[in-house]
Amino acid sequence: MNWKPIIPERDDDPWELAIRCRALYECPKDAAGKRLGPLVPYAGKDEQGRNLVGDVYFNFGWIEPYMLVVRFFARLIAEKIRDKVQASPELLDATTIIGVPDGGRTLGGEIAAATGKRFVYPSKAPRAKSAGAIKDEFDFVFTRNELFQGETVIVAEDVQNNFNNTQETLAQVAKTGAVVVGFASALNRSPFVDDVFTPDRGPFAGQHFPVVTAIRRPLPEYRQDDPEVSADIAAGRIELKVKANWAKLMEIVAEARESLRASAHELPDFI
């Protein structure tokens, strides 16, 4: 595939831009709703420590080569930070953007440039997976860039899921003495968090943190034994290595699209 630049226009839809960058997988389905591709694992977990699953995966790594598109997302976020000056002045007053690796690192740097703030990012330190977990798990350590006692920071991520990982990030940043005042992302797909995140555990339980995102789109996520997905899970219709096999997922979408077109079915709303 020959790489071609994608030059966004100011009024472009960021969701559509993600599709143009081949950064969005949505499991194709036939007219009866049967899945024609695999489910994908999410970072959240059920009570047994198993990863939640869903039909949509937003892969910001495929947007990163298109730096003009990354800057488009960052500009949207910067504008929304400025729009919140009355309700959340702490966002505008924050001195630093933290880019959570991997996806939030590039985005965070561009948000910092768009807002004139300092930029830092941590390193990822692998940790042992919990029982039943599919996705790799990490701690964040600030060995490359230093955070200072009392400095106010906005944490930038590529995707906000169910905010379980966000709670862990909040606690790890707090160990440095920095003060988190809000969160930013390219996509907030949480089923329940809109523009305010309130941790339900840890030392910050009950505090309210503003959330700024380029795309707000609630997307369903399922436990692996939920009836909506249990048959697919039992049949092994789940892609465990999403990023490593991203090209295959894009092929599945394209093939399903052609098959549905050939059979004269009306295409569902996916890539």
Backbone as numpy.savetxt, mean C-alpha at the origin, in Angstrom:
# Nx Ny Nz CAx CAy CAz Cx Cy Cz
9.58 -6.47 -23.66 8.73 -5.28 -23.66 9.61 -4.04 -23.66
9.37 -3.13 -24.60 10.12 -1.88 -24.65 9.55 -0.90 -23.65
10.43 -0.32 -22.87 9.99 0.65 -21.87 9.68 1.97 -22.54
8.51 2.53 -22.21 8.13 3.84 -22.73 7.74 4.73 -21.57
8.10 6.00 -21.61 7.76 6.90 -20.50 6.25 7.10 -20.41
5.80 7.30 -19.20 4.41 7.66 -18.95 4.43 9.06 -18.36
3.82 9.97 -19.03 3.83 11.38 -18.61 2.43 11.73 -18.15
2.20 11.83 -16.86 0.85 12.10 -16.38 0.42 13.54 -16.62
-0.88 13.69 -16.86 -1.49 15.01 -16.92 -2.05 15.34 -15.53
-2.22 16.62 -15.28 -2.61 17.04 -13.94 -3.93 16.41 -13.48
-4.86 16.23 -14.39 -6.18 15.71 -14.01 -6.30 14.20 -14.17
-5.20 13.50 -14.39 -5.26 12.04 -14.52 -5.75 11.38 -13.24
-6.41 10.25 -13.41 -6.86 9.42 -12.30 -5.68 8.56 -11.84
-5.25 8.65 -10.58 -4.08 7.87 -10.15 -4.30 6.36 -10.25
-5.53 5.91 -10.09 -5.82 4.47 -10.24 -5.54 4.02 -11.66
-5.98 4.83 -12.62 -5.74 4.51 -14.02 -4.25 4.59 -14.36
-3.54 5.54 -13.74 -2.10 5.61 -13.95 -1.41 4.34 -13.45
-1.87 3.82 -12.33 -1.30 2.58 -11.81 -1.51 1.44 -12.80
-2.68 1.39 -13.42 -2.95 0.36 -14.43 -2.00 0.52 -15.61
-1.80 1.76 -16.06 -0.90 2.00 -17.19 0.54 1.58 -16.87
0.92 1.67 -15.60 2.26 1.25 -15.17 2.35 -0.25 -14.92
1.26 -0.97 -15.15 1.19 -2.42 -14.85 1.47 -2.68 -13.38
0.96 -1.80 -12.53 1.21 -1.88 -11.10 -0.01 -2.36 -10.32
-1.05 -2.78 -11.03 -2.30 -3.13 -10.35 -2.80 -4.48 -10.85
-2.93 -5.41 -9.92 -3.53 -6.71 -10.22 -4.90 -6.78 -9.57
-5.91 -7.08 -10.38 -7.24 -7.37 -9.85 -7.68 -8.70 -10.42
-7.92 -9.66 -9.55 -8.22 -11.02 -9.99 -9.41 -11.01 -10.96
-9.21 -11.50 -12.17 -10.33 -11.54 -13.13 -11.35 -12.59 -12.72
-12.61 -12.31 -13.08 -13.70 -13.23 -12.78 -14.59 -13.37 -14.00
-15.25 -14.52 -14.12 -16.16 -14.70 -15.24 -17.51 -14.07 -14.91
-18.47 -14.22 -15.80 -19.76 -13.58 -15.63 -20.50 -14.08 -14.38
-20.16 -15.30 -13.94 -20.80 -15.86 -12.75 -20.06 -15.51 -11.46
-18.95 -14.78 -11.60 -18.19 -14.40 -10.42 -17.10 -15.38 -10.04
-16.89 -16.43 -10.85 -15.83 -17.39 -10.56 -14.47 -16.77 -10.86
-13.53 -16.96 -9.95 -12.19 -16.40 -10.14 -11.46 -17.13 -11.27
-10.84 -16.35 -12.13 -10.05 -16.89 -13.23 -8.56 -16.73 -12.98
-8.21 -16.24 -11.82 -6.82 -16.07 -11.42 -6.70 -16.31 -9.92
-5.50 -16.20 -9.40 -5.29 -16.50 -7.98 -5.63 -15.32 -7.07
-5.94 -15.66 -5.84 -5.97 -14.67 -4.77 -4.55 -14.24 -4.45
-4.43 -13.18 -3.66 -3.11 -12.70 -3.23 -3.13 -12.50 -1.72
-2.00 -12.72 -1.04 -1.95 -12.54 0.41 -1.75 -11.08 0.79
-2.30 -10.70 1.93 -2.14 -9.36 2.48 -1.33 -9.42 3.77
-0.90 -8.26 4.22 -0.06 -8.20 5.42 -0.83 -8.52 6.69
-2.13 -8.22 6.72 -2.92 -8.47 7.92 -3.08 -9.96 8.19
-3.39 -10.29 9.43 -3.51 -11.69 9.83 -4.80 -11.92 10.61
-5.24 -13.19 10.58 -6.40 -13.55 11.38 -5.95 -13.98 12.78
-6.89 -14.47 13.57 -6.60 -14.83 14.96 -5.61 -15.98 15.06
-5.47 -16.77 14.00 -4.54 -17.91 13.99 -3.18 -17.55 13.39
-2.98 -16.27 13.07 -1.70 -15.84 12.52 -1.56 -16.05 11.03
-2.65 -16.43 10.35 -2.62 -16.64 8.90 -2.87 -15.31 8.19
-2.16 -15.11 7.08 -2.35 -13.88 6.32 -3.77 -13.79 5.76
-4.33 -12.61 5.80 -5.56 -12.35 5.09 -5.29 -12.37 3.58
-6.34 -12.53 2.80 -6.18 -12.61 1.36 -7.21 -11.72 0.68
-6.97 -11.44 -0.61 -7.90 -10.61 -1.36 -7.68 -10.75 -2.85
-8.40 -9.93 -3.60 -8.39 -10.00 -5.06 -7.53 -8.94 -5.72
-7.10 -7.94 -4.98 -6.42 -6.79 -5.58 -5.05 -6.62 -4.93
-4.06 -6.35 -5.76 -2.71 -6.07 -5.25 -2.16 -4.85 -5.98
-1.79 -3.85 -5.21 -1.22 -2.61 -5.72 0.28 -2.68 -5.52
1.03 -2.80 -6.62 2.46 -3.04 -6.56 3.20 -1.76 -6.94
3.51 -0.95 -5.93 4.12 0.35 -6.20 5.50 0.21 -6.84
6.12 -0.94 -6.68 7.41 -1.16 -7.30 7.37 -1.01 -8.81
6.20 -1.22 -9.42 6.07 -1.07 -10.87 5.74 0.37 -11.26
5.47 1.20 -10.29 5.31 2.63 -10.55 6.65 3.34 -10.43
7.52 2.85 -9.55 8.78 3.54 -9.25 9.65 3.83 -10.49
9.70 2.95 -11.51 10.52 3.30 -12.68 10.01 4.54 -13.42
8.74 4.87 -13.21 8.14 6.03 -13.85 8.15 7.18 -12.85
9.29 7.85 -12.74 9.44 8.85 -11.69 8.47 10.01 -11.83
8.04 10.32 -13.04 7.04 11.38 -13.19 5.71 10.95 -12.57
5.42 9.66 -12.62 4.20 9.17 -11.99 4.35 9.17 -10.47
5.53 8.78 -9.97 5.78 8.86 -8.53 5.58 10.30 -8.05
6.13 11.25 -8.81 5.99 12.66 -8.44 4.54 13.11 -8.51
3.78 12.56 -9.44 2.35 12.85 -9.52 1.66 12.44 -8.22
1.94 11.21 -7.76 1.36 10.74 -6.50 1.81 11.63 -5.34
3.09 11.97 -5.32 3.62 12.80 -4.24 2.98 14.18 -4.24
2.75 14.73 -5.43 2.12 16.05 -5.51 0.70 16.01 -4.99
-0.05 14.95 -5.32 -1.39 14.81 -4.79 -1.38 14.80 -3.27
-0.44 14.05 -2.71 -0.35 13.94 -1.25 0.05 15.29 -0.64
1.03 15.96 -1.26 1.46 17.27 -0.75 0.31 18.27 -0.76
-0.49 18.24 -1.81 -1.63 19.16 -1.89 -2.65 18.85 -0.80
-2.86 17.56 -0.53 -3.82 17.20 0.52 -3.30 17.55 1.90
-1.97 17.47 2.09 -1.39 17.93 3.36 -1.66 19.42 3.56
-1.46 20.19 2.50 -1.73 21.63 2.60 -3.22 21.91 2.81
-4.08 21.08 2.21 -5.52 21.28 2.38 -5.98 21.02 3.81
-5.19 20.25 4.56 -5.55 19.91 5.93 -5.00 20.89 6.96
-4.51 22.04 6.51 -3.84 22.97 7.41 -4.75 23.42 8.55
-6.04 23.54 8.30 -6.96 23.97 9.36 -7.25 22.83 10.34
-7.58 21.66 9.79 -7.96 20.53 10.64 -6.76 19.87 11.30
-5.63 19.81 10.58 -4.45 19.10 11.09 -3.19 19.91 10.80
-3.00 21.05 11.49 -1.82 21.88 11.22 -0.51 21.18 11.51
-0.55 20.12 12.33 0.67 19.39 12.65 1.29 18.75 11.42
0.47 18.43 10.41 1.01 17.85 9.18 1.87 18.86 8.44
1.38 20.07 8.31 2.13 21.09 7.61 3.39 21.48 8.38
3.29 21.43 9.72 4.42 21.83 10.56 5.46 20.73 10.75
5.14 19.50 10.38 6.10 18.40 10.54 7.39 18.72 9.79
8.52 18.34 10.37 9.81 18.67 9.76 10.32 17.59 8.82
9.81 16.35 8.97 10.47 15.21 8.33 9.45 14.23 7.77
9.79 13.66 6.62 9.05 12.54 6.04 9.89 11.28 6.21
9.28 10.23 6.75 9.93 8.92 6.83 9.36 8.04 5.73
10.21 7.52 4.86 9.77 6.61 3.80 9.98 5.17 4.24
8.89 4.45 4.42 8.97 3.05 4.88 9.33 2.17 3.69
10.45 1.44 3.76 10.84 0.59 2.64 9.87 -0.59 2.48
9.74 -1.10 1.24 10.49 -0.59 0.11 9.70 0.50 -0.62
8.41 0.28 -0.83 7.63 1.16 -1.67 7.53 2.58 -1.17
7.49 2.76 0.15 7.35 4.09 0.69 8.62 4.91 0.65
9.74 4.28 0.31 11.00 5.01 0.31 11.07 6.01 -0.85
10.80 5.53 -2.06 10.83 6.44 -3.20 9.72 7.48 -3.10
8.53 7.03 -2.74 7.41 7.95 -2.60 7.69 8.99 -1.52
8.23 8.53 -0.38 8.52 9.46 0.72 9.51 10.53 0.33
10.53 10.15 -0.46 11.51 11.14 -0.90 10.87 12.20 -1.77
9.93 11.80 -2.63 9.26 12.76 -3.49 8.27 13.63 -2.71
7.63 13.05 -1.69 6.76 13.87 -0.83 7.58 14.92 -0.10
8.75 14.52 0.39 9.64 15.47 1.07 10.04 16.59 0.12
10.37 16.25 -1.12 10.75 17.28 -2.09 9.59 18.22 -2.39
8.37 17.66 -2.47 7.20 18.47 -2.80 6.77 19.37 -1.64
7.14 19.00 -0.41 6.73 19.78 0.76 7.87 20.55 1.40
9.11 20.34 0.89 10.27 21.02 1.46 10.70 20.49 2.81
10.38 19.24 3.10 10.72 18.66 4.40 11.97 17.76 4.30
12.53 17.46 5.46 13.65 16.52 5.53 13.15 15.12 5.21
14.06 14.27 4.69 13.68 12.91 4.33 14.64 11.91 4.94
14.10 10.88 5.59 14.90 9.78 6.11 14.17 8.48 5.81
14.93 7.38 5.85 14.27 6.08 5.73 15.05 5.05 6.53
14.36 4.05 7.09 15.02 3.01 7.86 15.48 1.86 6.97
16.26 0.96 7.58 16.61 -0.31 6.94 15.64 -1.38 7.42
15.50 -2.43 6.62 14.63 -3.55 6.99 15.45 -4.65 7.64
15.05 -5.05 8.82 15.71 -6.14 9.53 14.75 -7.33 9.57
15.03 -8.41 8.83 14.11 -9.55 8.81 13.92 -10.15 10.20
12.71 -10.61 10.43 12.43 -11.32 11.68 11.73 -12.63 11.35
11.72 -13.55 12.29 11.12 -14.86 12.06 9.63 -14.71 11.80
9.11 -15.46 10.82 7.69 -15.43 10.54 6.92 -16.05 11.69
5.76 -15.49 11.96 4.87 -16.12 12.93 4.21 -17.33 12.28
3.70 -18.24 13.10 3.09 -19.46 12.58 1.93 -19.13 11.65
1.93 -19.74 10.48 0.86 -19.54 9.52 1.05 -18.35 8.60
2.08 -17.55 8.83 2.29 -16.36 8.00 2.85 -16.76 6.64
2.46 -16.02 5.61 2.94 -16.23 4.25 3.98 -15.18 3.89
3.68 -13.94 4.17 4.55 -12.84 3.79 5.73 -12.72 4.75
6.88 -12.29 4.22 8.03 -12.01 5.06 7.72 -10.85 5.99
8.37 -10.86 7.16 8.12 -9.82 8.16 9.43 -9.16 8.54
9.36 -7.86 8.86 10.55 -7.07 9.12 10.33 -6.11 10.28
11.43 -5.76 10.93 11.48 -4.60 11.80 12.20 -3.49 11.04
11.98 -2.26 11.46 12.65 -1.12 10.84 13.65 -0.53 11.82
14.88 -0.38 11.36 15.95 0.16 12.20 16.57 1.37 11.52
16.79 2.43 12.28 17.29 3.67 11.71 18.80 3.74 11.89
19.48 2.95 11.06 20.94 2.93 11.10 21.55 3.79 10.00
20.81 4.00 8.92 21.33 4.78 7.79 21.07 6.27 8.00
19.88 6.61 8.46 19.51 7.99 8.72 19.10 8.14 10.17
19.45 9.25 10.76 19.17 9.46 12.18 17.88 10.25 12.37
17.13 9.85 13.37 15.99 10.63 13.82 16.35 11.28 15.15
15.81 12.47 15.38 16.18 13.25 16.55 15.05 13.29 17.57
15.43 13.38 18.81 14.46 13.47 19.90 13.53 14.66 19.68
12.24 14.38 19.63 11.25 15.43 19.55 10.90 15.92 18.16
11.63 15.50 17.12 11.28 15.98 15.78 9.95 15.36 15.35
9.18 16.12 14.62 7.85 15.67 14.20 7.91 15.11 12.79
7.30 13.95 12.59 7.47 13.22 11.34 6.13 12.73 10.80
6.07 12.63 9.49 4.98 11.96 8.78 5.54 10.67 8.20
4.87 9.55 8.43 5.32 8.25 7.94 4.65 7.97 6.60
5.45 7.77 5.55 4.94 7.52 4.21 5.08 6.04 3.85
4.00 5.44 3.40 3.98 4.05 2.96 3.43 4.00 1.54
3.71 2.91 0.83 3.09 2.78 -0.49 1.62 2.42 -0.35
1.33 1.42 0.47 -0.05 0.96 0.64 -0.37 0.84 2.13
-1.52 1.35 2.52 -2.03 1.13 3.86 -3.12 0.08 3.76
-2.92 -1.01 4.50 -3.82 -2.16 4.39 -4.86 -2.12 5.51
-4.65 -2.89 6.55 -5.57 -2.85 7.69 -4.95 -2.14 8.89
-3.79 -1.52 8.69 -3.11 -0.68 9.67 -2.49 -1.46 10.83
-2.45 -2.79 10.75 -1.71 -3.55 11.76 -0.22 -3.24 11.68
0.34 -3.29 10.47 1.75 -2.96 10.31 2.02 -1.50 10.66
1.05 -0.64 10.41 1.21 0.77 10.74 1.37 0.96 12.24
0.66 0.17 13.02 0.81 0.26 14.47 2.23 -0.15 14.89
2.77 -1.18 14.24 4.13 -1.60 14.56 5.14 -0.53 14.16
4.93 0.07 12.97 5.83 1.13 12.54 5.79 2.31 13.51
4.61 2.65 13.96 4.45 3.75 14.92 5.26 3.49 16.18
5.20 2.28 16.69 5.93 1.95 17.90 7.44 1.98 17.67
7.89 1.52 16.50 9.33 1.49 16.23 9.89 2.89 16.04
9.14 3.76 15.37 9.60 5.15 15.22 9.65 5.83 16.57
8.68 5.56 17.40 8.64 6.20 18.72 9.86 5.86 19.57
10.46 4.69 19.36 11.65 4.31 20.12 12.81 5.27 19.88
12.80 5.96 18.75 13.89 6.88 18.43 13.73 8.23 19.13
12.56 8.49 19.70 12.29 9.79 20.30 11.58 10.75 19.37
11.47 10.38 18.08 10.71 11.21 17.14 9.22 11.11 17.45
8.47 12.11 17.01 7.04 12.18 17.29 6.27 12.07 15.97
5.54 10.98 15.80 4.73 10.80 14.60 3.49 11.67 14.71
3.22 12.45 13.66 2.03 13.31 13.66 1.03 12.94 12.58
1.38 11.98 11.71 0.44 11.57 10.68 1.04 10.56 9.74
0.20 10.07 8.83 0.59 9.04 7.87 0.17 9.43 6.47
0.95 9.00 5.48 0.65 9.27 4.08 0.88 8.01 3.27
0.17 7.89 2.14 0.33 6.70 1.31 -0.12 6.99 -0.11
0.30 6.11 -1.03 -0.22 6.15 -2.39 -1.63 5.61 -2.45
-1.88 4.52 -1.70 -3.21 3.90 -1.65 -3.55 3.54 -0.22
-4.70 3.96 0.23 -5.29 3.49 1.47 -6.46 2.60 1.09
-6.26 1.28 1.22 -7.31 0.34 0.85 -8.01 -0.25 2.06
-7.75 0.30 3.26 -8.33 -0.22 4.48 -9.86 -0.25 4.40
-10.48 -1.33 4.88 -11.94 -1.37 4.91 -12.55 -0.43 5.95
-11.74 0.06 6.89 -12.34 0.78 8.02 -11.66 2.09 8.40
-10.46 2.39 7.90 -9.77 3.63 8.24 -9.86 4.58 7.06
-10.45 5.76 7.29 -10.55 6.75 6.23 -9.45 7.80 6.39
-9.75 8.93 7.01 -8.76 10.00 7.11 -8.20 10.18 8.51
-8.57 9.30 9.44 -8.02 9.34 10.79 -7.75 7.91 11.25
-6.56 7.66 11.76 -6.18 6.35 12.29 -6.03 6.46 13.80
-6.72 5.59 14.54 -6.66 5.57 15.99 -6.18 4.20 16.45
-4.92 4.06 16.87 -4.42 2.76 17.31 -5.27 2.20 18.45
-5.43 0.88 18.44 -6.22 0.24 19.49 -5.35 -0.51 20.49
-4.03 -0.36 20.37 -3.13 -1.02 21.31 -1.82 -0.23 21.39
-1.01 -0.59 22.38 0.29 0.05 22.50 0.22 1.40 23.20
1.35 2.08 23.32 1.41 3.33 24.08 0.63 4.47 23.43
0.22 4.32 22.15 -0.50 5.38 21.47 -1.98 5.05 21.28
-2.44 4.02 21.98 -3.85 3.63 21.87 -4.75 4.82 22.21
-5.71 5.06 21.34 -6.67 6.13 21.57 -6.28 7.47 20.97
-5.01 7.63 20.55 -4.60 8.88 19.91 -5.08 8.89 18.45
-5.30 10.09 17.93 -5.83 10.23 16.57 -4.75 10.78 15.65
-4.48 10.04 14.57 -3.45 10.43 13.61 -4.10 10.67 12.25
-3.92 11.86 11.66 -4.48 12.09 10.33 -3.80 11.22 9.27
-4.58 10.80 8.29 -4.11 9.95 7.19 -4.36 10.69 5.87
-3.32 10.81 5.07 -3.42 11.48 3.77 -3.02 10.46 2.70
-3.84 10.32 1.67 -3.55 9.32 0.64 -3.91 9.85 -0.74
-3.17 9.39 -1.75 -3.49 9.76 -3.12 -4.75 9.07 -3.60
-4.92 7.79 -3.21 -6.10 7.02 -3.59 -6.74 6.44 -2.34
-7.99 6.75 -2.12 -8.75 6.11 -1.03 -9.77 5.18 -1.66
-9.55 3.88 -1.51 -10.45 2.90 -2.09 -10.55 1.70 -1.15
-11.61 1.59 -0.37 -11.76 0.41 0.50 -11.88 -0.86 -0.34
-11.09 -1.86 0.02 -11.12 -3.12 -0.71 -11.31 -4.26 0.28
-12.14 -5.23 -0.05 -12.40 -6.33 0.90 -11.17 -7.21 1.09
-11.01 -7.70 2.30 -9.98 -8.69 2.61 -10.65 -9.80 3.39
-10.14 -11.02 3.24 -10.82 -12.19 3.76 -9.89 -13.04 4.61
-10.47 -13.69 5.63 -9.77 -14.78 6.29 -9.76 -15.97 5.33
-8.76 -16.81 5.46 -8.61 -17.89 4.49 -9.73 -18.93 4.54
-10.48 -18.96 5.67 -11.60 -19.89 5.76 -12.95 -19.21 5.55
-12.95 -17.94 5.15 -14.21 -17.28 4.81 -14.83 -17.93 3.58
-16.16 -18.03 3.54 -16.80 -18.72 2.40 -16.53 -18.08 1.06
-16.23 -16.77 1.04 -15.96 -16.10 -0.22 -14.68 -16.59 -0.89
-13.76 -17.20 -0.11 -12.46 -17.59 -0.67 -12.04 -19.01 -0.32
-12.76 -19.68 0.57 -12.28 -20.96 1.10 -12.08 -22.01 0.01
-12.97 -22.04 -1.00 -12.81 -23.03 -2.07 -11.56 -22.74 -2.89
-11.28 -21.47 -3.16 -10.07 -21.12 -3.90 -8.82 -21.47 -3.10
-8.84 -21.21 -1.80 -7.69 -21.55 -0.95 -7.47 -23.06 -0.95
-8.56 -23.82 -0.80 -8.44 -25.28 -0.76 -7.89 -25.82 -2.07
-8.20 -25.14 -3.17 -7.72 -25.57 -4.50 -6.34 -25.03 -4.82
-5.76 -24.27 -3.89 -4.42 -23.73 -4.12 -4.39 -22.53 -5.04
-5.54 -21.86 -5.23 -5.59 -20.70 -6.12 -5.20 -19.44 -5.35
-3.95 -19.37 -4.98 -3.38 -18.21 -4.33 -1.92 -18.09 -4.76
-1.51 -16.89 -5.09 -0.12 -16.65 -5.50 0.66 -16.18 -4.26
1.55 -17.04 -3.78 2.29 -16.75 -2.55 3.46 -15.80 -2.79
3.99 -15.78 -4.00 5.13 -14.92 -4.31 4.70 -13.89 -5.35
3.93 -12.92 -4.86 3.29 -11.97 -5.76 4.31 -11.19 -6.58
5.26 -10.57 -5.91 6.18 -9.68 -6.62 7.12 -10.47 -7.52
7.55 -11.65 -7.07 8.44 -12.46 -7.90 7.75 -12.96 -9.16
6.44 -13.15 -9.06 5.68 -13.70 -10.19 4.71 -12.67 -10.77
5.07 -11.42 -10.67 4.18 -10.35 -11.13 3.89 -10.47 -12.63
4.89 -10.77 -13.44 4.66 -10.89 -14.88 3.62 -11.97 -15.18
3.65 -13.06 -14.42 2.68 -14.13 -14.62 1.27 -13.65 -14.28
1.15 -12.86 -13.23 -0.17 -12.33 -12.86 -0.71 -11.41 -13.95
0.16 -10.59 -14.53 -0.28 -9.72 -15.61 -0.72 -10.54 -16.83
-0.03 -11.66 -17.09 -0.42 -12.53 -18.20 -1.78 -13.17 -17.94
-2.03 -13.57 -16.69 -3.31 -14.17 -16.35 -4.44 -13.19 -16.60
-4.23 -11.94 -16.21 -5.25 -10.92 -16.44 -5.49 -10.73 -17.94
-4.41 -10.63 -18.70 -4.54 -10.40 -20.13 -5.23 -11.59 -20.81
-4.86 -12.82 -20.43 -5.46 -14.00 -21.04 -6.94 -14.11 -20.69
-7.29 -13.80 -19.43 -8.69 -13.85 -19.03 -9.50 -12.82 -19.79
-8.92 -11.68 -20.00 -9.60 -10.61 -20.73 -9.89 -11.05 -22.17
-8.88 -11.66 -22.81 -9.06 -12.12 -24.19 -10.08 -13.25 -24.26
-10.05 -14.16 -23.28 -10.98 -15.27 -23.27 -12.42 -14.79 -23.12
-12.62 -13.83 -22.23 -13.96 -13.30 -22.03 -14.45 -12.56 -23.28
-13.53 -11.85 -23.91 -13.90 -11.14 -25.13 -14.29 -12.13 -26.23
-13.51 -13.20 -26.34 -13.77 -14.19 -27.39 -15.11 -14.90 -27.18
-15.48 -15.08 -25.91 -16.74 -15.77 -25.62 -17.92 -14.83 -25.56
-17.65 -13.55 -25.91 -18.70 -12.53 -26.02 -19.32 -12.16 -24.68
-18.61 -12.48 -23.57 -19.07 -12.03 -22.26 -18.77 -10.55 -22.12
-19.59 -9.86 -21.39 -19.28 -8.48 -21.04 -18.14 -8.49 -20.04
-17.12 -7.67 -20.27 -15.96 -7.65 -19.37 -16.33 -7.05 -18.03
-15.92 -7.69 -16.92 -16.10 -7.04 -15.62 -15.12 -5.89 -15.46
-15.27 -5.17 -14.39 -14.46 -3.96 -14.19 -13.12 -4.34 -13.57
-12.20 -4.78 -14.42 -10.84 -5.01 -13.94 -9.90 -4.52 -15.01
-8.57 -4.73 -14.78 -7.56 -4.18 -15.68 -7.84 -4.59 -17.13
